[in-house]
Amino acid sequence: MKMKKSQFSNMNYKKSFTLLEILFVIFIGSLFFASTSIFTKNLYETNQENEKIAILKIDLNSAKIIIEKNIQVAKTKLTFKNNNLYLDGNLLLEKVTNCTINQDTQYLYVDFTIDNSITQSWVFKL
């Protein structure tokens, strides 16, 4: 069976059109995969940073509660040395870059900075 020239050229057009469709689908899929990968990477990094912030908030709240519950000990034994805050010799907060502890007859004032970024000022009634 012989093919006519018009049938043969029509078949080549169909093959080339199918090849273009496949290339187009691969290109679109590659763009989708690349954008999804970038989004996933950014989401992962954001979640890690949010986790660090949440842990730091928990540490700060815990330290504040410990001082409040042990205010009589904190009056005399709350110390800052080696970039750490200690209560009665026990580590209370790490990475404290600056700290001042003052008291008067009614209040204990604790001002500090953690990681050169977060500054807290606490006032405790004695």
C-alpha positions in Angstrom: 0.0 0.0 0.0 1.5 3.3 -1.1 0.9 6.5 0.8 0.2 9.6 -1.0 2.4 12.6 -0.5 -0.4 14.6 1.2 -1.0 11.8 3.8 2.7 11.5 4.6 3.1 15.3 5.1 -0.1 15.4 7.2 1.4 12.6 9.4 4.6 14.6 9.9 2.6 17.6 11.0 0.8 15.5 13.6 4.1 14.1 14.9 5.7 17.5 15.1 2.6 19.0 16.8 2.7 16.1 19.4 6.4 16.8 20.0 5.7 20.5 20.6 2.9 19.6 23.0 5.2 17.3 25.0 8.0 20.0 25.1 5.4 22.6 26.2 4.1 20.3 29.0 7.7 19.5 30.2 8.5 23.3 30.2 5.3 24.1 32.2 6.0 21.2 34.6 9.6 22.4 35.2 8.4 25.9 36.0 5.9 24.5 38.4 8.4 22.3 40.1 11.0 25.1 40.4 8.5 27.5 41.9 7.2 24.9 44.3 10.7 24.0 45.4 11.5 27.7 46.1 8.2 28.2 48.0 8.9 25.0 50.1 12.4 26.2 50.9 11.2 29.6 52.0 8.4 28.0 54.1 10.9 25.7 55.8 13.2 28.6 56.7 10.3 30.7 58.0 9.1 27.9 60.2 12.6 27.3 61.6 12.8 31.0 62.5 9.3 31.0 64.0 10.3 28.0 66.1 13.4 29.7 67.5 11.2 32.8 68.4 8.6 30.6 70.1 11.3 28.8 72.1 12.8 32.1 73.2 9.4 33.4 74.3 8.8 30.2 76.3 12.3 30.7 77.9 11.6 34.3 78.7 8.2 33.5 80.3 9.6 30.7 82.3 12.5 32.8 83.6 10.0 35.5 84.6 7.8 33.1 86.4 10.7 31.5 88.2 11.9 34.9 89.4 8.3 35.8 90.5 8.0 32.6 92.5 11.4 33.0 94.1 11.4 36.7 94.6 13.0 36.6 98.0 16.0 34.6 96.6 16.1 36.8 93.5 16.6 39.9 95.6 20.1 38.8 96.6 21.1 35.9 94.3 20.0 37.0 90.8 23.4 37.5 89.0 24.7 38.2 85.5 28.0 36.8 84.4 29.5 35.3 81.3 26.6 36.4 79.1 24.2 34.3 81.3 21.6 35.2 83.9 21.8 33.0 87.0 19.4 32.6 90.0 21.1 31.2 93.1 23.9 29.7 90.9 21.5 28.0 88.5 21.3 29.0 84.8 18.2 31.0 84.1 18.8 32.5 80.7 21.5 32.1 78.1 22.9 34.6 75.5 22.2 37.6 77.6 24.3 40.4 76.1 23.5 43.2 78.5 21.9 43.1 81.9 21.2 45.5 84.8 19.7 44.4 88.1 18.6 47.1 90.5 16.3 47.2 93.5 14.7 49.7 95.9 12.6 49.0 98.9 9.6 48.0 97.0 10.7 46.7 93.5 13.3 44.6 91.8 14.2 45.9 88.3 15.7 43.6 85.7 16.6 45.0 82.3 18.4 42.8 79.8 19.1 42.2 76.1 19.2 38.7 74.5 21.2 38.2 71.3 21.6 41.9 70.8 18.0 41.9 69.5 15.4 41.4 72.2 15.2 43.8 75.1 13.2 43.1 78.2 12.4 45.2 81.2 10.9 43.4 84.2 9.7 44.9 87.4 8.9 42.7 90.4 7.2 43.8 93.6 9.2 42.7 96.6 
